[in-house]
Amino acid sequence: MKIASLLAAAALVSLSSAGVAAASPAPAPVLSQNDFLARLNALCGQRFEGRVVTTDAADAKFASERLIMHVRDCSADEVRIPFSVGEDRSRTWVVTKTDAGLRLKHDHRHEDGTTDVLHWYGGDTAGAGTAERQEFPVDAESIALFNANDAAVSTTNVWAMEVHPDRMFAYELRRPNRHFRVEFDLTKPVAD
């Protein structure tokens, strides 16, 4: 009788544990991703000047312009970072917390505010990353957008961002035969 009672109790504990696991919400972003977003938020309201550090000939125009990032519109779940290339202010990087990690999207607009045909592309983190670096492989929606707009070369993109407090922020794009990286000096915020 005691053995039957013990077996029944064990079965109940096992069933209730399974029920708790089944009812659990989606996994939250890991601490390194939360720390990464917190590092971005710590820069909120500031502008920084950057420079292209890669040597691809395709980046010559970028390399010859003044590059400014402005960390703004910050919250615990999203940070928007407009990126200016000389007078061209058409780009904004948007980093958002999701149920599974972080998402990077590129908000591209024309001077009048209308969206560019290549707008809102990017990807979600596939791994935990670190508090210093997060990588964003291209997502399915972006692949479809690139294929529909003669930009199939971008269907293997992996973007990355790095935040090294009081030192450097980096934005990077990689794909086969392509590497673009801009580094911003966090030791010298700029006024304009």
N, C-alpha and C positions, 0 to 999 in steps of 0.2 A: 504494500500500500504506500509506504514512504517513497519507494522508487517511482511509482506511478505519479505521485504528487510532484516529485522533483522533475520528472520528465515533462509533465504538463506545465509547470512553472517555467522551465527552460524554453519550451515551445512558445509560450506567451511572450517572454522577453525577446526571443528571436523575431517573432511576428511584429511586435511593437517597434523594434529597432528598424526592421525593413520598412515599416510604415513611415517612420520618421525620415529615413533616407529618401523614400520616394516623394515625400512632401517637401523636401528641401528645395530652396530656390536655386536658380542657376548659380554656378560658381562666381564669386566676386573677383574683380581684378586682383592680381597678386600685389603684394606690398611694393615690389620694385616699380610697378606701373603707377601705383598711387604716389610713390615717392617722386617718380619722374614728373607727373602732373603737378605735384606740389612745387618742384623746382621751377617749372614753367611759371606757375602762379607767383613765385617769389620775384620774378622779373616784371610783373605786371606794371604797366604804365611807363615803362622805360623803352628807349630806342637805342639800337646798337648798330655800328657800322661793321660791314664785313668785306671779305675779299674771296674771290675764287682761288682755291688752292690746288685744283686739278689743272691739267695742261692740255685737255682736248681742244683742238682747233675750233670745234663747234661752240665753245664757250667764250670766244674772243670778244663778242659784243658785251656779254655780262661782265667779263673781266675788265673792260674799259670804262664801265659805268660805276657810279657811286651806289653801293648796295646797303640798304637800311632795312632792318626788321624792327617792328614796333609791337611789343607784347601788350595786348589790350583785350578788353571784353573778357575778363577772367572770372571763372567760378570754379567750384570744386569739381564740376563735371565737364567743363569746356574752356579752352583758351583759343582765342583768335589772334593770329600773328600776321598782319599785313607786311608784305615784302615788296619794297620798291627797288626797281632797277632804273637808276637815273630818274627821269620824270615819269616813267611808266609805273603806275600804282594799281595795276590790274590784278595783282595776285594777293591772296590771303590763304595762309595755312590754318586749318582748323583741326585741333586735336580734341577729341571727345572721349570721355569714359563710356564704355559699353558694359553690358553684363558679363562679357567674356574677356575684356581687356581694354585696349585703346584703339581708336580709329583716327587716321589722318585723311583729310579731304582737302582738295585744292579748289578754292573758290576763285574762279577766273571771270572777270567782268570787263566790259568795254568802258570807255571813259564816261559814257552816259549812264552807266550802272546796269545796263542789260547784260545778261549772262553770255559768255562766249560759248561757241559750239562745244569746245572741250572744257567742261565745267563740272565740278563736284566729283572728280575722279580721285582715287587713292586706294587705301586698303586698311585692313585690320591687323593688329599684331597676331602672329601665329605662335609666339612663345612668350615667356615671362620677360625677356629682356633684362635690363638692369636699371637702376635708378639713374644711370648716366646715359644709357643708349636704348632706344626702341626702334625696331624695324617693322615696316609696314608693307608686306607683299601685296601686289595689285589684286583687287577683288574682282569678282565676276562681272559686276555692273560696269566697272571701268574697262574691263577687257571688251565687253560688248560696245561701249562707247568708242573706244579706240578703233575697233574693227569697222564700225559704221562710219568713221570719219577719216579714213586713210591714214591712221596712226598706228597700224598693227605693230610697228617696231616697239611700241610701249607696252605691249601685252605681257611682257616678262619683268616689268619694273618692280624694283624693291626700293622704297624710300626709307630713309633713316633720319632720326634726329638725335642729337646728343646735347646734354646740358651738364657742363662742368662748372659748378658755382664759382663765382668770382674769377672765372678764367675764360671760358669759351662756350659758345653755342654753335652747333653745326647742323646744316641741312645737307642731305646727300641723296643722290639718285644713282642706282646701279642697275645694269642689265648687261647681257653679253655685248662686249665691245663698246661699252659706254660707262663712264664713271664721272659724275659731276658732284662737286662738293664746295660749299661755301662755309667759311668759318667767321664767326662774329666775335669781336673782342668785348667780353663782359666787364672788363676792368675800366672801360671808358664809355659810359652812357653819353649819348649825344643829345643836344637840345633841339635840333631841327632835323 
